[in-house]
């Protein structure tokens, strides 16, 4: 039984949306009443800790393995632990996993790890993702994140041998749709006006924050689409009990999202008045 969940991205390329996905995951867990802790390991940008002050900013010492050991030991304290590492800590993090025999320890402790993979059309990135899958095999869960704002197309991944291997390992896919650029720019202006980072859930729930109605609706729809995917993928993001609870309570078809279906021509016309 999975009692605790560790989630983290493992790749050296930056600017693929790792901090954005971590923030959205935390917003979703807050909305679903899941106990979590998060570590921002990017001391240069501090994206996660600025957006979510409850996350802990960690500056790695000259012995980063010792710092990661402290983080690993804290995992049983919460249901979910979110790591947001700086891109160039990729090799250090892999070494720390091996150094601490983390996978063996986590299995004994009821901890399951989910590795986030962000495919882009870059050969070095694809080779790196293949290396990760080969290294960890079925000892972890995989969630492929297709961030359309950063990678509108993933031609090198779609239909690839790597995608087939991941499917065999039970990997799932999460689509992060691109938020309308005009809305993104509006949110940036709003942050400047308020002089602080914005919590997306705070924006849409706090009516004291004056926001353009159209942008609010667009943002609400964007978050809703992502949250619906998180609900569906709860078993990759949460321990067993929390995943069951979320999927039972929230995984319901939304009437508001019903697609328009093509009716036969004239199906709702009163033909008797035409005869």
Buried (B, 14 or more C-beta within 10 A) or exposed (E): EBBBBBBBBBBBBBEBBBBBBBBBBBBBBBBBEBEBBBBBBBEEBBBBBBBBEEBBBBEBEEEBBEBBBEBBEEBBEBBBBBBBBBBEBBEBBBBBBEBBEBBEEBEEBBBBBBBBBBBBBEEEBBEBBBEBBEBBEEBBBBBBBBBBBBBEEBEBBEEBEBBEBBEEBEBBBBEBBEBBEEBEEBBEEBEEEEEEBBBBBEBBEEEEBEBEEEBBEBBBBBBBEBBBBBBBBBBBBBBBEBBEBBBEEBEEEEEEEEEEEEEEEEEEEEEEEEE
